[in-house]
Every structure is written in C-alpha cells, then in structure tokens.
Amino acid sequence: MAFEPIIPEEIVIHLGSPDSDAMNVTESFASYIKNVASSEIYPTWPEEALRANILAQISVALNRFYTGFYRNRGYNFDITNSPAYDQTYVYQREIYSNISQLVDEIFNSYIRRDGNIEPLFAEFCDGVEVSCNGLEQWGSVRLAEEGLDYFSILQRYYGNDISIVENVPVGDSPALAPSVTLGAGDSGFEVELIQRRLNRISANFPGIPKIYPVDGIFGSSTENSVRKFQEVFNLTPDGLVGRATWNRIQAIYNAVKKLYTVSSEGLTVEDITSRYTGELSSGATGDGVLTVQYYLSYIALFVQSVLSAGFDGSFGPITEASVRSFQKTYGLPETGAVNRETFNKIESVYQSFIAEIDYEFYSGRILPFPGRILRPGTEGNDVRALQEYLNFIAESYPEIPKVNVDGIFGSATAEQVRVFKEIFNLTGEPDRVSAPTWNAVTSVYDDLYTGNRAASGQYPGYDIS
C-alpha cells in the first residue's frame, strides 16, 4: 500500500459482480469517473450537486484502489461495474460534455476524514428508491437548489469532519506486495507495516500475539505473530510473509478497520510508519532531514561515489547533491528529492552496513545508530550502549538521572532520554531515540570522553559536533 493515496493512471474494471465470468476493461482514471458520473447522475443538475456527487464517486473508486479491496482477495481488477458492490459503469457509453469538463477539473481530488489518510468510502444512493448512510443524490439536488455549495452538501451527508484533498499526484499503480518474501532478519518499511497491521488485527483476534516494540526489524516476536496469523487464516504456517500472507494481512486489517465503509475507523500516519513521513526536498527542515543526512553521511564513509550530506537539519544544496549521488549510485531516478523509494533504499543500504556490528559497549567506543528507533519496551545491546552513554554524560549533567545498565528500555531510561532531549533542545517524542537523538548522545559523549567537559553555565545550547 502506498503511504499517501495517488491517482492511478489506469484502473481495471470488472464488468459484472466480483465472481462472475465477465471481461475486464482498463480505463484511465479520469475516463472511468466520467463514465460513472454520466451513468449515475444527470447533466442537467445544478453544478454544485454535480461536483458533490462526482467527488463522492472519485472517493469510492480511490478507496477501492488504495486499500486493494479486490486485489488483496486475489482478483485481477480494482473495481466492478455493479452498483450492488461499487458504482455503475457502462462500457463504451456516451459521456456528457459538462460532466467531462468537471471531471477534468477535479478528478485528482478526493474526500477524507480529518486526520485520516485513506479516501473516504463515500457511500451514496438515490435517496428515493434506496436509502443509505451517505449522500442522497436527489437530496443533493435539492440542497444545491437551496443555495448550498458542493462542500456544504458533502458535509450535510458525511459530517463536518471531512476535507477535500486537492492536486493529488497521478502516478503508476504501486505494488501491493513486496517483490521478495520477508522473513527473520529483514528490516525496513514493509516489516514495520506488517507489524502494525498484525498488532491491530490482534485486537479482534486475540490469539495472535502482539509485536512489541514495532521497530521495522523482523525478529522472533514478528515471526511468531505471522505464524499464528497464518494458522488462524488457513495459510502455510512458515512464519514468512510472501505475497499470499501479505495480501491476507492487508485484507483482514482493512476489514477490522472498516476502511471500506463510510464509518471507517480511519488510517492515520501513525498506523503506517514512524520513520518515513513524506517526501523531503530542497527547503525542508526537521528530524526527517536529520535522519536522511545521518544515513547518507554514514554511507558516504564506505561508498566513494556517495557524497556526505552534512548534518544541520536543513535540506540545502549539499544534501541535495548527496541525495543525487546516492540515487545515481543505486540506479534510482536522480531527482535530488527523497521520496518513499529513495528513503527505503537509503535505509536498506544503511542497515546493510551496520548489520554485522557488535553493539557491545566499551569506554570510548562510538557506535552508529542501530537502525531501529529505541523506545520503551526495546531490549538489546544497543539499549545497553545508550544507557552507558547517558550515564557517563550524567556525570557532567546531574539533571540526567543515572540508570541500571541492563539493556532494557524501561521507565527510568525513558526519563533519562527525556531529560537529555530537554537539555539539548531536541525535538520529537520525548522518549524516542531516532538517528538524530542517537547522534546527539554519542556526540556529547565523545566530546566529554575526550576531555571537553562542559563548564558551569555552558548548557543549554551546548554545541553538538
């Protein structure tokens, strides 16, 4: 599943009910919506009613596409032309000119609930012969005749907590499943996505064990959860996530979240990832930029063709040049911007360099960021190293509490991290250690260890090298 919805260049329509022996046709997305609108509503309706109805039709289609409603069930199409399941599409029908013009203007917009990512499944009906929990088509005409604009009409039926997302990018359909089977030792966005999906599914199927922490690393707890999911849903219980298991997890997750209904539980950014939060390009600032800069600068130590990105949290010319050099080295489009594909590759390459590092701590040793966000519940030698670093720093900064070095990220370690981040003006969640925080901790530790202890009154505002 893509992180943010895109408008597909093409959509595949099944000309019948899902299990019928009917043909599939492929249309551009805009052409498909023009056909649906010309089949479902009348061109003589007030323009505000037409806009409201077309936006609902777009959102229904995008919901089906974005959630992989049919693809995750093994079908080879995105939507049907049956109004009993989806919305009406009449193959090779005439398109009304005013509807065509309106669709060209708004086909790359959709409705969503505030705070959610997925397009709203904007249920609609005629409101005369059939009633529903969404937009009533003839009712929208009456509201438009009373003077309501299209957004007010939509709010009347779907509530005041909706918004219209405009200028959505048009692109190729994303793969719904990873190209390789995921298993023990793998890491990255796809693993994190699976972990989050299984944890939500386990609320409805408590026999599936929770995965904690969700860190994007395919460890024993993830394998156990996958294996139990496979047992529950009659899949081969091998603990691996291939295409069949991936698709089944997505389908069950979407069902328990009710993403196919107007009363969807909603899909938020936090449901998808804690690392990649959107495209980064020239002018961007913040922790996301710092993370990318950290990864690239570390990679540059080992790959001669990759330039260092600096580490200032600002996506300027140096960072852009570094991104371009990385993209050229690894065969990606040389855009100079960090989209999902580039971020995943950067993270994957970084993980490959640190995979063999033994995170055993000894005095003076500076370890790179372990590749997973450390948070309450995390255990391991990387946590032990963090505790050692912070305990040493606490000798010069007594506000920072010392902890028992046990490799367990408990409440005491969370407080230790929180105070450190407060002293050094670090952003982000107070009890999370991402790449920028790890870099700050190791930089301060290194400076203090080599004799550059902070003088009285020097902090806050201590310069992190």
NUFILUM-724754 format. One record per residue (C-alpha): residue in three letters; x, y, z. Coordinates in steps of 0.2 Angstrom, whole numbers. Layout:
# NUFILUM-724754
> resn, x, y, z
> ALA, X, Y, Z
...
# end
This chain:
# NUFILUM-724754
> resn, x, y, z
> MET, 0, 0, 0
> ALA, 6, 17, -4
> PHE, 10, 29, 10
> GLU, -1, 43, 3
> PRO, -15, 40, -10
> ILE, -11, 44, -28
> ILE, -22, 45, -43
> PRO, -19, 29, -53
> GLU, -15, 32, -72
> GLU, -27, 17, -75
> ILE, -40, 7, -66
> VAL, -46, -10, -71
> ILE, -65, -13, -71
> HIS, -73, -30, -70
> LEU, -90, -29, -80
> GLY, -100, -39, -68
> SER, -101, -45, -50
> PRO, -84, -50, -42
> ASP, -86, -69, -45
> SER, -94, -68, -62
> ASP, -86, -74, -78
> ALA, -86, -56, -86
> MET, -72, -47, -95
> ASN, -61, -34, -88
> VAL, -58, -17, -96
> THR, -44, -4, -92
> GLU, -48, 14, -92
> SER, -38, 30, -87
> PHE, -45, 35, -70
> ALA, -52, 51, -77
> SER, -61, 42, -91
> TYR, -68, 30, -78
> ILE, -75, 43, -67
> LYS, -83, 52, -82
> ASN, -92, 36, -87
> VAL, -98, 33, -69
> ALA, -104, 51, -67
> SER, -113, 50, -84
> SER, -121, 34, -79
> GLU, -126, 39, -61
> ILE, -132, 57, -62
> TYR, -140, 69, -74
> PRO, -130, 83, -83
> THR, -144, 95, -80
> TRP, -142, 95, -61
> PRO, -135, 111, -53
> GLU, -116, 112, -54
> GLU, -114, 111, -36
> ALA, -124, 95, -35
> LEU, -113, 88, -49
> ARG, -97, 92, -40
> ALA, -103, 84, -24
> ASN, -108, 68, -32
> ILE, -93, 67, -43
> LEU, -81, 69, -28
> ALA, -91, 55, -19
> GLN, -88, 44, -34
> ILE, -70, 48, -35
> SER, -68, 44, -17
> VAL, -77, 27, -18
> ALA, -65, 22, -33
> LEU, -49, 28, -24
> ASN, -54, 19, -8
> ARG, -56, 3, -18
> PHE, -39, 6, -27
> TYR, -29, 12, -11
> THR, -35, -2, 0
> GLY, -33, -15, -13
> PHE, -50, -21, -9
> TYR, -51, -33, -23
> ARG, -33, -36, -27
> ASN, -29, -42, -9
> ARG, -43, -55, -12
> GLY, -34, -62, -27
> TYR, -44, -54, -40
> ASN, -36, -46, -55
> PHE, -46, -30, -56
> ASP, -48, -14, -45
> ILE, -67, -12, -45
> THR, -83, -19, -53
> ASN, -96, -10, -63
> SER, -110, -17, -52
> PRO, -119, -4, -41
> ALA, -123, -18, -29
> TYR, -105, -19, -25
> ASP, -97, -2, -31
> GLN, -104, 10, -43
> THR, -112, 10, -61
> TYR, -100, 10, -76
> VAL, -107, 7, -93
> TYR, -94, 1, -106
> GLN, -92, 12, -121
> ARG, -106, 24, -116
> GLU, -108, 42, -121
> ILE, -100, 55, -110
> TYR, -109, 71, -106
> SER, -98, 86, -111
> ASN, -101, 97, -95
> ILE, -98, 81, -84
> SER, -82, 78, -94
> GLN, -76, 96, -91
> LEU, -80, 95, -72
> VAL, -71, 78, -70
> ASP, -56, 85, -79
> GLU, -55, 99, -66
> ILE, -57, 89, -50
> PHE, -53, 70, -54
> ASN, -37, 72, -44
> SER, -46, 77, -28
> TYR, -55, 66, -15
> ILE, -64, 66, 2
> ARG, -56, 61, 18
> ARG, -60, 62, 36
> ASP, -49, 75, 45
> GLY, -34, 66, 52
> ASN, -35, 51, 41
> ILE, -26, 46, 26
> GLU, -37, 35, 16
> PRO, -50, 41, 4
> LEU, -67, 40, 12
> PHE, -78, 26, 6
> ALA, -91, 40, 2
> GLU, -107, 29, 1
> PHE, -121, 36, -9
> CYS, -138, 31, -16
> ASP, -153, 39, -25
> GLY, -162, 44, -9
> VAL, -179, 39, -17
> GLU, -179, 21, -20
> VAL, -164, 17, -10
> SER, -159, 25, 7
> CYS, -141, 24, 14
> ASN, -129, 32, 27
> GLY, -121, 43, 14
> LEU, -125, 56, 1
> GLU, -143, 55, -7
> GLN, -141, 60, -25
> TRP, -158, 68, -27
> GLY, -156, 76, -10
> SER, -140, 84, -16
> VAL, -150, 92, -30
> ARG, -162, 100, -18
> LEU, -148, 107, -7
> ALA, -140, 114, -22
> GLU, -156, 122, -27
> GLU, -157, 130, -10
> GLY, -140, 138, -12
> LEU, -128, 126, -4
> ASP, -111, 124, -12
> TYR, -104, 107, -15
> PHE, -93, 106, 1
> SER, -108, 111, 12
> ILE, -118, 97, 3
> LEU, -105, 84, 7
> GLN, -104, 90, 25
> ARG, -123, 88, 26
> TYR, -121, 70, 22
> TYR, -104, 65, 29
> GLY, -102, 76, 43
> ASN, -91, 92, 47
> ASP, -75, 82, 50
> ILE, -71, 80, 31
> SER, -60, 89, 20
> ILE, -56, 89, 1
> VAL, -38, 84, -4
> GLU, -34, 93, -20
> ASN, -20, 92, -33
> VAL, -16, 73, -29
> PRO, -1, 67, -39
> VAL, -5, 55, -54
> GLY, 6, 40, -55
> ASP, 9, 22, -58
> SER, 0, 9, -48
> PRO, 11, 4, -33
> ALA, 14, -14, -30
> LEU, 3, -21, -16
> ALA, 15, -33, -10
> PRO, 34, -33, -9
> SER, 44, -41, -23
> VAL, 53, -53, -11
> THR, 47, -64, 4
> LEU, 50, -56, 21
> GLY, 57, -66, 35
> ALA, 69, -66, 50
> GLY, 82, -53, 49
> ASP, 74, -42, 36
> SER, 70, -24, 41
> GLY, 63, -8, 34
> PHE, 46, 0, 30
> GLU, 37, -16, 24
> VAL, 42, -25, 40
> GLU, 35, -11, 51
> LEU, 19, -10, 41
> ILE, 16, -29, 44
> GLN, 20, -27, 62
> ARG, 7, -13, 64
> ARG, -6, -22, 54
> LEU, -4, -38, 64
> ASN, -5, -28, 81
> ARG, -21, -20, 75
> ILE, -28, -37, 69
> SER, -24, -45, 86
> ALA, -37, -33, 95
> ASN, -50, -43, 85
> PHE, -41, -60, 85
> PRO, -33, -60, 102
> GLY, -25, -77, 99
> ILE, -12, -68, 88
> PRO, 2, -62, 99
> LYS, 6, -43, 100
> ILE, 23, -37, 92
> TYR, 32, -25, 104
> PRO, 41, -14, 100
> VAL, 36, -10, 82
> ASP, 53, -7, 75
> GLY, 54, -12, 57
> ILE, 65, -27, 62
> PHE, 59, -45, 58
> GLY, 63, -53, 74
> SER, 56, -68, 84
> SER, 41, -59, 90
> THR, 36, -54, 72
> GLU, 39, -72, 66
> ASN, 28, -79, 80
> SER, 14, -67, 76
> VAL, 15, -70, 57
> ARG, 15, -89, 61
> LYS, -1, -88, 72
> PHE, -10, -77, 59
> GLN, -6, -90, 46
> GLU, -13, -103, 57
> VAL, -29, -93, 60
> PHE, -32, -89, 42
> ASN, -28, -106, 35
> LEU, -11, -102, 27
> THR, 5, -112, 27
> PRO, 12, -108, 44
> ASP, 30, -105, 39
> GLY, 32, -88, 48
> LEU, 37, -79, 32
> VAL, 27, -65, 23
> GLY, 26, -69, 5
> ARG, 13, -62, -7
> ALA, -2, -73, -1
> THR, 2, -69, 18
> TRP, 4, -51, 14
> ASN, -12, -49, 4
> ARG, -22, -59, 18
> ILE, -15, -47, 31
> GLN, -20, -32, 21
> ALA, -37, -38, 18
> ILE, -40, -43, 36
> TYR, -33, -27, 43
> ASN, -44, -16, 31
> ALA, -59, -26, 36
> VAL, -56, -24, 55
> LYS, -53, -5, 52
> LYS, -69, -4, 42
> LEU, -59, 5, 29
> TYR, -72, 0, 16
> THR, -86, 9, 25
> VAL, -92, 27, 27
> SER, -90, 24, 46
> SER, -71, 19, 44
> GLU, -60, 18, 59
> GLY, -48, 28, 49
> LEU, -30, 26, 44
> THR, -18, 38, 51
> VAL, 1, 42, 48
> GLU, 5, 33, 64
> ASP, -4, 17, 58
> ILE, 9, 16, 43
> THR, 26, 22, 49
> SER, 36, 31, 62
> ARG, 50, 34, 50
> TYR, 45, 40, 33
> THR, 33, 54, 35
> GLY, 33, 61, 17
> GLU, 44, 67, 3
> LEU, 59, 78, 8
> SER, 66, 90, -5
> SER, 75, 107, -6
> GLY, 70, 119, 8
> ALA, 63, 105, 20
> THR, 69, 105, 38
> GLY, 67, 95, 54
> ASP, 71, 77, 61
> GLY, 66, 69, 44
> VAL, 80, 78, 36
> LEU, 92, 75, 50
> THR, 89, 56, 49
> VAL, 92, 56, 30
> GLN, 108, 66, 32
> TYR, 114, 54, 46
> TYR, 111, 39, 35
> LEU, 119, 47, 19
> SER, 134, 53, 28
> TYR, 137, 36, 36
> ILE, 135, 28, 19
> ALA, 147, 40, 12
> LEU, 161, 34, 23
> PHE, 160, 17, 14
> VAL, 154, 21, -4
> GLN, 166, 33, -13
> SER, 153, 38, -26
> VAL, 141, 45, -12
> LEU, 144, 62, -6
> SER, 142, 67, 13
> ALA, 126, 76, 17
> GLY, 131, 86, 32
> PHE, 121, 86, 47
> ASP, 111, 103, 50
> GLY, 93, 98, 48
> SER, 91, 109, 33
> PHE, 89, 101, 15
> GLY, 100, 113, 6
> PRO, 112, 111, -9
> ILE, 124, 99, 0
> THR, 110, 87, 5
> GLU, 103, 88, -12
> ALA, 120, 84, -20
> SER, 122, 69, -8
> VAL, 104, 63, -12
> ARG, 108, 64, -31
> SER, 124, 55, -29
> PHE, 116, 41, -19
> GLN, 102, 39, -32
> LYS, 115, 38, -46
> THR, 125, 25, -37
> TYR, 110, 14, -34
> GLY, 101, 16, -50
> LEU, 86, 27, -44
> PRO, 79, 42, -53
> GLU, 91, 57, -50
> THR, 78, 69, -43
> GLY, 88, 76, -28
> ALA, 72, 73, -18
> VAL, 69, 59, -5
> ASN, 53, 50, -9
> ARG, 47, 33, -2
> GLU, 58, 23, -14
> THR, 74, 33, -11
> PHE, 71, 33, 8
> ASN, 68, 14, 8
> LYS, 84, 11, -2
> ILE, 94, 23, 9
> GLU, 88, 14, 25
> SER, 91, -3, 17
> VAL, 109, 2, 12
> TYR, 112, 9, 29
> GLN, 106, -7, 38
> SER, 117, -17, 27
> PHE, 132, -8, 34
> ILE, 128, -10, 52
> ALA, 121, -27, 51
> GLU, 137, -35, 57
> ILE, 141, -23, 70
> ASP, 143, -30, 88
> TYR, 134, -17, 99
> GLU, 144, -22, 114
> PHE, 149, -6, 123
> TYR, 166, -2, 130
> SER, 173, 15, 135
> GLY, 177, 27, 121
> ARG, 168, 17, 108
> ILE, 156, 27, 97
> LEU, 143, 16, 89
> PRO, 132, 21, 74
> PHE, 113, 22, 76
> PRO, 107, 4, 77
> GLY, 94, 6, 63
> ARG, 79, 5, 74
> ILE, 70, 18, 84
> LEU, 73, 14, 103
> ARG, 58, 17, 114
> PRO, 50, 10, 130
> GLY, 50, -9, 128
> THR, 65, -11, 117
> GLU, 79, -23, 123
> GLY, 96, -27, 117
> ASN, 114, -21, 117
> ASP, 110, -5, 108
> VAL, 99, 0, 123
> ARG, 114, -5, 135
> ALA, 126, 6, 125
> LEU, 113, 20, 126
> GLN, 112, 18, 145
> GLU, 131, 18, 146
> TYR, 132, 34, 136
> LEU, 119, 43, 146
> ASN, 126, 38, 162
> PHE, 143, 45, 158
> ILE, 135, 61, 152
> ALA, 125, 62, 168
> GLU, 142, 64, 177
> SER, 143, 82, 169
> TYR, 125, 85, 168
> PRO, 117, 79, 185
> GLU, 100, 84, 179
> ILE, 101, 67, 169
> PRO, 97, 53, 181
> LYS, 108, 38, 180
> VAL, 100, 20, 177
> ASN, 105, 2, 180
> VAL, 113, -3, 164
> ASP, 103, -19, 159
> GLY, 99, -17, 141
> ILE, 80, -14, 144
> PHE, 72, 2, 139
> GLY, 61, 5, 154
> SER, 53, 20, 163
> ALA, 70, 25, 170
> THR, 78, 25, 153
> ALA, 64, 34, 146
> GLU, 66, 48, 159
> GLN, 84, 48, 156
> VAL, 81, 51, 137
> ARG, 68, 64, 141
> VAL, 79, 75, 151
> PHE, 94, 74, 139
> LYS, 82, 79, 125
> GLU, 76, 94, 135
> ILE, 93, 100, 140
> PHE, 99, 99, 122
> ASN, 83, 106, 114
> LEU, 80, 91, 104
> THR, 63, 88, 95
> GLY, 52, 73, 93
> GLU, 43, 62, 105
> PRO, 52, 64, 122
> ASP, 55, 45, 125
> ARG, 61, 40, 107
> VAL, 79, 38, 101
> SER, 79, 40, 82
> ALA, 95, 44, 72
> PRO, 96, 62, 77
> THR, 95, 59, 95
> TRP, 107, 45, 95
> ASN, 119, 56, 85
> ALA, 117, 69, 99
> VAL, 120, 57, 113
> THR, 136, 50, 105
> SER, 142, 67, 100
> VAL, 141, 74, 118
> TYR, 148, 58, 125
> ASP, 163, 59, 113
> ASP, 166, 77, 117
> LEU, 165, 73, 136
> TYR, 176, 57, 135
> THR, 190, 66, 126
> GLY, 191, 79, 139
> ASN, 179, 93, 133
> ARG, 168, 93, 148
> ALA, 155, 107, 149
> ALA, 159, 121, 160
> SER, 147, 128, 173
> GLY, 133, 138, 164
> GLN, 138, 132, 147
> TYR, 122, 122, 144
> PRO, 109, 123, 137
> GLY, 115, 127, 120
> TYR, 129, 115, 120
> ASP, 136, 113, 103
> ILE, 134, 96, 96
> SER, 148, 90, 85
# end
